[in-house]
Amino acid sequence: MTDASRTPGEKTEQPPARSAGKSDGTVGRTLAVLDLVAEFGRPVRFAELLPKAGLPKATLYRFLQTLTNQGMLAYDDERQAYKPGLRLVRLAHAAWAQSSLAPIAAGYLDQLSQQTGQTLHLAQLDQGMVLYVDKRNAARPVEMFSQSGKVGPAYCTGVGKAMLAYLPENALEDALKRQSFHRFTDTTFTDAESLRAELDNIRARGFAWDNEEHEPGIRCIAAPILSAQGRVLGAISITSGQSDSHAQLETYAPLLKETADKIAQAAMEWRFPEQQRATEPA
């Protein structure tokens, strides 16, 4: 399976060309520039942003100045480069605490990590893409793309397919339109029709496979995290290299599904701390 910091030796992916589209007007285009800066994963110079932003030079400069003035970006004079600002970091921490499954699932991931000794991922679906929100490394970590905070494709990852399989039809149709269906390996699904057949299989058995579909030598088994009403909350996976066979990974399926159910139950019972304080008697 294939999860925001990168370690030496990890492969990098060039941020895709982004059109700071006309939807949502100036605010939407400004936020698209913010996204673009963040996607580089390092301080980025104006000359690097210009060909990818799809904006006139003066417009891009104005948006960058606005974001810097508002603390959403910071400008490094020495490098002459832009990077995410402290205000954005504060907002990210607030969103993470209130919207992510990570704080709810942490204890269950710790337990599963101790039980299996394997690499674990916790993910959620964001506009048809996989957002990795937490990870536990194996005793012998396997080098792979996925890291907490990273965004990856849904159509060729275990967690992605596990979530896609349980979307209602209208949401699934929208998510499929957002997939690139780029062929990463010989086993990658490259069209919506074949992927739909795979999603039927996932629903029938209750878990998903990533059979080296995103990265050669990386395979995983994944289970969806579903609310009592069947709403997709996220997914978890157990990942391994080629040292573990398909059959060995499948032995984790009952434990994986049990953990997913526990996380789902905890998520449905969880309340924001603000709500707790507001409802507790003085």
C-alpha positions as CSV (number, residue, x, y, z in Angstrom):
1,M,0.0,0.0,0.0
2,T,1.2,2.9,-0.7
3,D,1.3,7.4,3.4
4,A,4.7,14.8,5.8
5,S,8.1,14.8,6.1
6,R,10.4,12.7,3.9
7,T,13.5,10.9,5.0
8,P,16.7,10.5,3.0
9,G,16.3,7.8,0.4
10,E,12.6,8.2,0.0
11,K,11.4,8.9,-3.5
12,T,9.8,12.2,-4.2
13,E,6.9,13.0,-6.4
14,Q,6.8,16.3,-8.4
15,P,3.8,18.4,-7.4
16,P,1.3,18.3,-10.3
17,A,0.7,21.3,-12.4
18,R,-2.1,23.2,-10.8
19,S,-4.6,25.6,-12.4
20,A,-5.6,28.2,-9.8
21,G,-9.1,27.9,-11.3
22,K,-11.8,30.6,-11.5
23,S,-14.2,28.8,-9.2
24,D,-14.9,30.6,-5.9
25,G,-13.4,33.8,-7.3
26,T,-10.4,35.4,-5.8
27,V,-10.6,33.5,-2.5
28,G,-10.5,30.2,-4.4
29,R,-7.6,31.2,-6.5
30,T,-5.7,32.5,-3.5
31,L,-6.2,29.2,-1.6
32,A,-5.1,27.3,-4.7
33,V,-1.8,29.2,-4.5
34,L,-1.5,28.2,-0.8
35,D,-2.1,24.6,-1.8
36,L,0.6,24.8,-4.4
37,V,3.2,26.2,-2.0
38,A,2.4,23.5,0.5
39,E,2.6,20.7,-2.0
40,F,6.2,21.3,-2.7
41,G,7.1,20.2,0.8
42,R,10.0,22.7,1.0
43,P,10.6,26.4,0.6
44,V,9.7,27.3,-3.0
45,R,10.8,30.3,-5.1
46,F,8.5,32.5,-7.1
47,A,10.0,31.3,-10.4
48,E,9.1,27.7,-9.5
49,L,5.5,28.6,-8.7
50,L,4.8,30.7,-11.7
51,P,4.7,28.0,-14.4
52,K,2.5,25.8,-12.2
53,A,0.1,28.4,-10.9
54,G,-1.7,29.2,-14.1
55,L,-1.8,32.9,-13.2
56,P,-0.3,36.1,-14.6
57,K,2.9,37.1,-12.8
58,A,1.4,40.2,-11.1
59,T,-1.6,38.2,-9.9
60,L,0.5,35.4,-8.4
61,Y,2.7,38.0,-6.7
62,R,-0.3,39.7,-5.2
63,F,-1.8,36.5,-3.9
64,L,1.5,35.5,-2.4
65,Q,1.8,38.9,-0.7
66,T,-1.7,38.6,0.7
67,L,-1.0,35.1,2.1
68,T,2.3,36.3,3.6
69,N,0.7,39.4,5.2
70,Q,-2.0,37.2,6.7
71,G,0.5,34.8,8.2
72,M,-0.6,31.9,6.0
73,L,2.8,31.9,4.3
74,A,6.2,33.0,5.4
75,Y,8.9,34.5,3.2
76,D,12.5,33.5,3.7
77,D,14.6,36.5,2.6
78,E,17.8,34.4,2.6
79,R,16.5,31.8,0.2
80,Q,14.0,34.2,-1.4
81,A,11.4,31.4,-1.1
82,Y,7.9,30.9,0.4
83,K,6.9,28.3,2.9
84,P,3.8,27.7,5.1
85,G,3.4,30.3,7.8
86,L,2.7,29.9,11.6
87,R,-1.0,30.9,11.2
88,L,-1.5,28.0,8.8
89,V,0.2,25.7,11.3
90,R,-2.1,26.8,14.1
91,L,-5.2,26.3,11.9
92,A,-3.9,22.9,10.8
93,H,-3.5,21.7,14.4
94,A,-7.0,22.9,15.2
95,A,-8.5,21.1,12.2
96,W,-6.5,17.9,13.0
97,A,-7.7,17.8,16.6
98,Q,-11.3,18.3,15.7
99,S,-11.8,16.6,12.3
100,S,-9.2,13.8,12.1
101,L,-9.7,10.2,13.2
102,A,-6.1,10.2,14.4
103,P,-6.7,11.2,18.1
104,I,-9.6,8.9,18.3
105,A,-7.9,5.9,16.8
106,A,-4.4,6.3,18.4
107,G,-4.9,3.8,21.2
108,Y,-6.4,1.2,18.9
109,L,-3.5,1.6,16.4
110,D,-1.0,1.2,19.2
111,Q,-2.7,-2.0,20.3
112,L,-2.8,-3.4,16.7
113,S,0.8,-2.4,16.2
114,Q,1.8,-4.4,19.3
115,Q,-0.3,-7.4,18.2
116,T,1.0,-7.6,14.6
117,G,4.4,-5.9,14.6
118,Q,3.6,-4.6,11.1
119,T,3.3,-1.2,9.5
120,L,-0.1,0.4,10.0
121,H,-1.9,3.2,8.2
122,L,-5.0,5.2,9.1
123,A,-6.5,7.2,6.3
124,Q,-9.5,9.3,5.3
125,L,-11.0,10.2,2.0
126,D,-10.7,13.8,0.8
127,Q,-12.2,14.8,-2.5
128,G,-11.6,11.4,-4.0
129,M,-8.0,11.2,-2.7
130,V,-6.5,9.4,0.3
131,L,-5.3,11.5,3.2
132,Y,-3.0,9.5,5.5
133,V,-3.7,10.8,9.0
134,D,-1.6,8.4,11.1
135,K,1.0,5.7,10.8
136,R,2.7,3.1,13.0
137,N,6.0,1.7,11.7
138,A,6.9,-2.0,11.9
139,A,9.9,-3.2,13.9
140,R,11.6,-3.4,10.5
141,P,10.1,-0.5,8.6
142,V,9.5,-0.9,4.9
143,E,10.4,2.2,2.8
144,M,7.3,3.4,1.0
145,F,5.5,6.6,-0.2
146,S,2.9,6.8,2.5
147,Q,3.4,9.1,5.5
148,S,1.1,11.0,7.9
149,G,-0.1,14.1,6.2
150,K,0.6,12.8,2.7
151,V,-2.1,12.6,0.0
152,G,-2.2,9.6,-2.3
153,P,-4.4,8.0,-5.0
154,A,-7.5,6.1,-4.0
155,Y,-7.8,3.7,-6.9
156,C,-4.5,1.8,-6.3
157,T,-4.1,1.8,-2.5
158,G,-5.7,-0.6,0.0
159,V,-7.2,2.1,2.2
160,G,-8.4,4.0,-0.9
161,K,-10.2,1.1,-2.4
162,A,-11.6,0.0,1.0
163,M,-13.2,3.5,1.3
164,L,-14.4,3.7,-2.3
165,A,-16.1,0.4,-2.1
166,Y,-18.5,1.7,0.6
167,L,-19.4,5.1,-0.9
168,P,-23.0,5.7,-2.0
169,E,-23.3,5.6,-5.8
170,N,-23.4,9.4,-6.4
171,A,-20.3,9.9,-4.2
172,L,-18.5,7.0,-5.8
173,E,-19.2,8.3,-9.3
174,D,-17.7,11.7,-8.3
175,A,-14.7,10.0,-6.7
176,L,-14.0,7.9,-9.8
177,K,-14.0,11.0,-12.0
178,R,-11.2,12.4,-9.8
179,Q,-8.9,9.4,-10.3
180,S,-6.0,9.7,-12.7
181,F,-5.8,5.9,-13.4
182,H,-2.1,6.3,-14.0
183,R,-0.4,2.9,-14.3
184,F,2.2,2.7,-11.5
185,T,2.9,-1.0,-11.8
186,D,1.7,-4.0,-13.8
187,T,-1.1,-4.6,-11.3
188,T,-2.5,-1.1,-11.2
189,F,-6.2,-0.7,-12.1
190,T,-6.2,1.7,-15.0
191,D,-9.9,2.3,-15.7
192,A,-13.1,2.8,-13.8
193,E,-14.8,-0.4,-15.1
194,S,-12.2,-2.8,-13.8
195,L,-12.0,-0.9,-10.5
196,R,-15.7,-1.1,-10.0
197,A,-15.5,-4.9,-10.4
198,E,-12.7,-4.9,-7.7
199,L,-14.9,-2.8,-5.4
200,D,-17.7,-5.4,-5.7
201,N,-15.2,-8.0,-4.5
202,I,-14.1,-5.8,-1.6
203,R,-17.7,-5.5,-0.4
204,A,-18.2,-9.2,-0.7
205,R,-15.2,-10.1,1.5
206,G,-15.2,-7.0,3.8
207,F,-11.6,-5.9,3.2
208,A,-9.4,-4.7,0.4
209,W,-6.0,-5.7,-1.1
210,D,-3.2,-3.6,-2.5
211,N,-1.4,-6.1,-4.6
212,E,1.7,-4.0,-5.4
213,E,-0.6,-1.6,-7.3
214,H,1.0,1.6,-6.2
215,E,4.6,0.6,-5.4
216,P,6.5,-2.5,-6.5
217,G,7.2,-4.9,-3.6
218,I,4.6,-3.2,-1.3
219,R,1.3,-5.0,-0.5
220,C,-1.3,-4.5,2.1
221,I,-4.7,-5.5,3.5
222,A,-7.1,-2.8,4.4
223,A,-10.5,-2.5,6.1
224,P,-13.0,0.3,6.0
225,I,-14.1,2.2,9.1
226,L,-17.9,2.6,8.8
227,S,-20.4,4.3,11.0
228,A,-23.5,2.3,12.2
229,Q,-25.4,3.8,9.3
230,G,-22.7,2.6,6.8
231,R,-21.1,6.0,6.3
232,V,-17.4,5.9,5.4
233,L,-15.3,7.4,8.2
234,G,-11.9,6.2,7.0
235,A,-9.8,3.0,6.7
236,I,-6.9,1.2,8.3
237,S,-4.4,-1.1,6.7
238,I,-1.6,-3.5,7.5
239,T,1.3,-3.2,5.1
240,S,4.2,-5.5,4.3
241,G,6.9,-6.0,1.8
242,Q,7.5,-9.2,-0.1
243,S,8.7,-11.0,3.0
244,D,5.0,-11.8,3.9
245,S,2.9,-13.9,1.6
246,H,-0.7,-13.1,0.6
247,A,-1.9,-15.8,2.9
248,Q,0.1,-14.5,5.8
249,L,-1.4,-11.0,5.4
250,E,-4.9,-12.4,5.2
251,T,-4.5,-14.0,8.6
252,Y,-4.7,-10.4,10.0
253,A,-8.1,-9.7,8.4
254,P,-10.3,-10.6,11.5
255,L,-8.1,-8.5,13.8
256,L,-8.0,-5.6,11.3
257,K,-11.8,-5.6,10.9
258,E,-12.2,-5.8,14.7
259,T,-10.0,-2.7,15.1
260,A,-11.8,-0.8,12.4
261,D,-15.1,-1.5,14.2
262,K,-13.7,-0.3,17.5
263,I,-12.5,2.9,15.9
264,A,-15.9,3.4,14.3
265,Q,-17.6,2.9,17.6
266,A,-15.3,5.3,19.4
267,A,-15.7,7.9,16.7
268,M,-19.5,7.8,17.0
269,E,-19.3,8.3,20.7
270,W,-16.6,11.0,20.7
271,R,-17.6,14.6,21.3
272,F,-15.5,17.7,20.8
273,P,-13.9,18.9,24.1
274,E,-15.7,22.2,23.7
275,Q,-19.0,20.3,23.6
276,Q,-18.1,18.3,26.6
277,R,-17.3,21.5,28.6
278,A,-20.6,23.1,27.4
279,T,-22.7,20.1,28.5
280,E,-20.9,19.2,31.8
281,P,-22.6,20.7,34.9
282,A,-20.8,23.5,36.6
